[in-house]
Amino acid sequence: MKKQDFIKAVAAMAGLSQDAVSKTLTSIIDVVTSELKAGSEVNITGFGAFKVSTRSARNWVNPRTWESIKIPSMNSPVFRAGKTLKEAVR
């Protein structure tokens, strides 16, 4: 399901306009992004948690040239599904 399909489905289920749902979804994404940038965790009860995981620096070898490259450490977003979501999918 793509973003526009998701917006149409939520609008139909909630009885709202697609424009209102689109603005709401954009706001949710912006809030989650800004909180993750700040290093905070976002918990949505019954759905899951978004947090930032730090990947450590490591060495990598290019298989074509056998050149060794150092990959720096970086932050990566992680989503952990909540119990209610896990049970609903099972």
mmCIF file of the C-alpha atoms, coordinates in Angstrom:
data_MODEL
# 
_entry.id   MODEL 
# 
loop_
_atom_site.group_PDB 
_atom_site.id 
_atom_site.type_symbol 
_atom_site.label_atom_id 
_atom_site.label_alt_id 
_atom_site.label_comp_id 
_atom_site.label_asym_id 
_atom_site.label_entity_id 
_atom_site.label_seq_id 
_atom_site.pdbx_PDB_ins_code 
_atom_site.Cartn_x 
_atom_site.Cartn_y 
_atom_site.Cartn_z 
_atom_site.occupancy 
_atom_site.B_iso_or_equiv 
_atom_site.pdbx_formal_charge 
_atom_site.auth_seq_id 
_atom_site.auth_comp_id 
_atom_site.auth_asym_id 
_atom_site.auth_atom_id 
_atom_site.pdbx_PDB_model_num 
ATOM 1  C CA . MET A 1 1  ? 0.000   0.000   0.000  1.00 0.00 ? 1  MET A CA 1 
ATOM 2  C CA . LYS A 1 2  ? 1.388   3.365   -1.004 1.00 0.00 ? 2  LYS A CA 1 
ATOM 3  C CA . LYS A 1 3  ? 0.966   6.603   0.929  1.00 0.00 ? 3  LYS A CA 1 
ATOM 4  C CA . GLN A 1 4  ? -1.895  7.897   -1.248 1.00 0.00 ? 4  GLN A CA 1 
ATOM 5  C CA . ASP A 1 5  ? -3.749  4.569   -0.947 1.00 0.00 ? 5  ASP A CA 1 
ATOM 6  C CA . PHE A 1 6  ? -3.269  4.711   2.818  1.00 0.00 ? 6  PHE A CA 1 
ATOM 7  C CA . ILE A 1 7  ? -4.681  8.250   2.941  1.00 0.00 ? 7  ILE A CA 1 
ATOM 8  C CA . LYS A 1 8  ? -7.745  7.200   0.904  1.00 0.00 ? 8  LYS A CA 1 
ATOM 9  C CA . ALA A 1 9  ? -8.383  4.185   3.159  1.00 0.00 ? 9  ALA A CA 1 
ATOM 10 C CA . VAL A 1 10 ? -8.093  6.189   6.388  1.00 0.00 ? 10 VAL A CA 1 
ATOM 11 C CA . ALA A 1 11 ? -10.296 8.975   5.001  1.00 0.00 ? 11 ALA A CA 1 
ATOM 12 C CA . ALA A 1 12 ? -12.990 6.476   4.023  1.00 0.00 ? 12 ALA A CA 1 
ATOM 13 C CA . MET A 1 13 ? -12.833 4.654   7.374  1.00 0.00 ? 13 MET A CA 1 
ATOM 14 C CA . ALA A 1 14 ? -12.842 7.830   9.500  1.00 0.00 ? 14 ALA A CA 1 
ATOM 15 C CA . GLY A 1 15 ? -15.297 9.799   7.359  1.00 0.00 ? 15 GLY A CA 1 
ATOM 16 C CA . LEU A 1 16 ? -12.808 12.624  6.854  1.00 0.00 ? 16 LEU A CA 1 
ATOM 17 C CA . SER A 1 17 ? -11.559 14.403  3.761  1.00 0.00 ? 17 SER A CA 1 
ATOM 18 C CA . GLN A 1 18 ? -8.403  13.142  2.105  1.00 0.00 ? 18 GLN A CA 1 
ATOM 19 C CA . ASP A 1 19 ? -6.851  16.593  2.554  1.00 0.00 ? 19 ASP A CA 1 
ATOM 20 C CA . ALA A 1 20 ? -7.379  16.498  6.337  1.00 0.00 ? 20 ALA A CA 1 
ATOM 21 C CA . VAL A 1 21 ? -5.943  12.981  6.593  1.00 0.00 ? 21 VAL A CA 1 
ATOM 22 C CA . SER A 1 22 ? -2.972  13.949  4.409  1.00 0.00 ? 22 SER A CA 1 
ATOM 23 C CA . LYS A 1 23 ? -2.151  16.968  6.612  1.00 0.00 ? 23 LYS A CA 1 
ATOM 24 C CA . THR A 1 24 ? -2.502  14.844  9.750  1.00 0.00 ? 24 THR A CA 1 
ATOM 25 C CA . LEU A 1 25 ? -0.261  12.086  8.398  1.00 0.00 ? 25 LEU A CA 1 
ATOM 26 C CA . THR A 1 26 ? 2.370   14.614  7.327  1.00 0.00 ? 26 THR A CA 1 
ATOM 27 C CA . SER A 1 27 ? 2.273   16.171  10.808 1.00 0.00 ? 27 SER A CA 1 
ATOM 28 C CA . ILE A 1 28 ? 2.679   12.771  12.475 1.00 0.00 ? 28 ILE A CA 1 
ATOM 29 C CA . ILE A 1 29 ? 5.669   11.937  10.290 1.00 0.00 ? 29 ILE A CA 1 
ATOM 30 C CA . ASP A 1 30 ? 7.237   15.345  11.009 1.00 0.00 ? 30 ASP A CA 1 
ATOM 31 C CA . VAL A 1 31 ? 6.799   14.958  14.783 1.00 0.00 ? 31 VAL A CA 1 
ATOM 32 C CA . VAL A 1 32 ? 8.262   11.429  14.815 1.00 0.00 ? 32 VAL A CA 1 
ATOM 33 C CA . THR A 1 33 ? 11.200  12.571  12.659 1.00 0.00 ? 33 THR A CA 1 
ATOM 34 C CA . SER A 1 34 ? 11.979  15.583  14.840 1.00 0.00 ? 34 SER A CA 1 
ATOM 35 C CA . GLU A 1 35 ? 11.801  13.512  18.041 1.00 0.00 ? 35 GLU A CA 1 
ATOM 36 C CA . LEU A 1 36 ? 14.138  10.869  16.591 1.00 0.00 ? 36 LEU A CA 1 
ATOM 37 C CA . LYS A 1 37 ? 16.569  13.600  15.480 1.00 0.00 ? 37 LYS A CA 1 
ATOM 38 C CA . ALA A 1 38 ? 16.562  14.888  19.061 1.00 0.00 ? 38 ALA A CA 1 
ATOM 39 C CA . GLY A 1 39 ? 17.394  11.382  20.313 1.00 0.00 ? 39 GLY A CA 1 
ATOM 40 C CA . SER A 1 40 ? 14.010  10.726  21.922 1.00 0.00 ? 40 SER A CA 1 
ATOM 41 C CA . GLU A 1 41 ? 11.894  7.607   21.642 1.00 0.00 ? 41 GLU A CA 1 
ATOM 42 C CA . VAL A 1 42 ? 8.282   7.780   20.383 1.00 0.00 ? 42 VAL A CA 1 
ATOM 43 C CA . ASN A 1 43 ? 5.920   5.199   21.927 1.00 0.00 ? 43 ASN A CA 1 
ATOM 44 C CA . ILE A 1 44 ? 2.423   4.697   20.521 1.00 0.00 ? 44 ILE A CA 1 
ATOM 45 C CA . THR A 1 45 ? 0.575   2.362   22.880 1.00 0.00 ? 45 THR A CA 1 
ATOM 46 C CA . GLY A 1 46 ? -0.907  -0.618  21.041 1.00 0.00 ? 46 GLY A CA 1 
ATOM 47 C CA . PHE A 1 47 ? 1.088   0.101   17.887 1.00 0.00 ? 47 PHE A CA 1 
ATOM 48 C CA . GLY A 1 48 ? 4.800   0.220   18.625 1.00 0.00 ? 48 GLY A CA 1 
ATOM 49 C CA . ALA A 1 49 ? 7.862   2.301   19.370 1.00 0.00 ? 49 ALA A CA 1 
ATOM 50 C CA . PHE A 1 50 ? 10.214  4.307   17.193 1.00 0.00 ? 50 PHE A CA 1 
ATOM 51 C CA . LYS A 1 51 ? 13.755  4.833   18.455 1.00 0.00 ? 51 LYS A CA 1 
ATOM 52 C CA . VAL A 1 52 ? 17.276  5.567   17.242 1.00 0.00 ? 52 VAL A CA 1 
ATOM 53 C CA . SER A 1 53 ? 19.914  2.857   17.184 1.00 0.00 ? 53 SER A CA 1 
ATOM 54 C CA . THR A 1 54 ? 23.606  3.634   16.815 1.00 0.00 ? 54 THR A CA 1 
ATOM 55 C CA . ARG A 1 55 ? 25.512  1.410   14.413 1.00 0.00 ? 55 ARG A CA 1 
ATOM 56 C CA . SER A 1 56 ? 29.171  1.185   15.320 1.00 0.00 ? 56 SER A CA 1 
ATOM 57 C CA . ALA A 1 57 ? 32.020  1.946   12.929 1.00 0.00 ? 57 ALA A CA 1 
ATOM 58 C CA . ARG A 1 58 ? 33.324  -1.034  11.002 1.00 0.00 ? 58 ARG A CA 1 
ATOM 59 C CA . ASN A 1 59 ? 35.729  -2.046  8.265  1.00 0.00 ? 59 ASN A CA 1 
ATOM 60 C CA . TRP A 1 60 ? 34.431  -3.259  4.933  1.00 0.00 ? 60 TRP A CA 1 
ATOM 61 C CA . VAL A 1 61 ? 36.242  -4.825  1.983  1.00 0.00 ? 61 VAL A CA 1 
ATOM 62 C CA . ASN A 1 62 ? 35.204  -4.086  -1.594 1.00 0.00 ? 62 ASN A CA 1 
ATOM 63 C CA . PRO A 1 63 ? 34.860  -7.574  -3.166 1.00 0.00 ? 63 PRO A CA 1 
ATOM 64 C CA . ARG A 1 64 ? 35.992  -6.380  -6.618 1.00 0.00 ? 64 ARG A CA 1 
ATOM 65 C CA . THR A 1 65 ? 39.159  -4.534  -5.652 1.00 0.00 ? 65 THR A CA 1 
ATOM 66 C CA . TRP A 1 66 ? 39.823  -5.990  -2.179 1.00 0.00 ? 66 TRP A CA 1 
ATOM 67 C CA . GLU A 1 67 ? 40.258  -2.414  -1.004 1.00 0.00 ? 67 GLU A CA 1 
ATOM 68 C CA . SER A 1 68 ? 39.595  -1.923  2.693  1.00 0.00 ? 68 SER A CA 1 
ATOM 69 C CA . ILE A 1 69 ? 37.157  0.877   3.540  1.00 0.00 ? 69 ILE A CA 1 
ATOM 70 C CA . LYS A 1 70 ? 36.259  2.228   6.969  1.00 0.00 ? 70 LYS A CA 1 
ATOM 71 C CA . ILE A 1 71 ? 32.520  2.833   7.398  1.00 0.00 ? 71 ILE A CA 1 
ATOM 72 C CA . PRO A 1 72 ? 31.840  5.450   10.098 1.00 0.00 ? 72 PRO A CA 1 
ATOM 73 C CA . SER A 1 73 ? 29.324  4.973   12.901 1.00 0.00 ? 73 SER A CA 1 
ATOM 74 C CA . MET A 1 74 ? 25.823  6.236   12.182 1.00 0.00 ? 74 MET A CA 1 
ATOM 75 C CA . ASN A 1 75 ? 22.390  6.568   13.686 1.00 0.00 ? 75 ASN A CA 1 
ATOM 76 C CA . SER A 1 76 ? 19.582  4.495   12.226 1.00 0.00 ? 76 SER A CA 1 
ATOM 77 C CA . PRO A 1 77 ? 15.824  4.611   12.933 1.00 0.00 ? 77 PRO A CA 1 
ATOM 78 C CA . VAL A 1 78 ? 14.286  1.431   14.363 1.00 0.00 ? 78 VAL A CA 1 
ATOM 79 C CA . PHE A 1 79 ? 10.634  0.413   14.772 1.00 0.00 ? 79 PHE A CA 1 
ATOM 80 C CA . ARG A 1 80 ? 9.624   -2.179  17.360 1.00 0.00 ? 80 ARG A CA 1 
ATOM 81 C CA . ALA A 1 81 ? 6.053   -3.468  17.003 1.00 0.00 ? 81 ALA A CA 1 
ATOM 82 C CA . GLY A 1 82 ? 3.845   -3.441  20.084 1.00 0.00 ? 82 GLY A CA 1 
ATOM 83 C CA . LYS A 1 83 ? 2.097   -6.463  21.574 1.00 0.00 ? 83 LYS A CA 1 
ATOM 84 C CA . THR A 1 84 ? -1.352  -5.522  20.233 1.00 0.00 ? 84 THR A CA 1 
ATOM 85 C CA . LEU A 1 85 ? -0.029  -5.081  16.668 1.00 0.00 ? 85 LEU A CA 1 
ATOM 86 C CA . LYS A 1 86 ? 1.894   -8.354  16.818 1.00 0.00 ? 86 LYS A CA 1 
ATOM 87 C CA . GLU A 1 87 ? -1.168  -10.275 18.012 1.00 0.00 ? 87 GLU A CA 1 
ATOM 88 C CA . ALA A 1 88 ? -3.407  -8.670  15.357 1.00 0.00 ? 88 ALA A CA 1 
ATOM 89 C CA . VAL A 1 89 ? -1.021  -9.727  12.567 1.00 0.00 ? 89 VAL A CA 1 
ATOM 90 C CA . ARG A 1 90 ? -0.645  -13.276 13.835 1.00 0.00 ? 90 ARG A CA 1 
# 
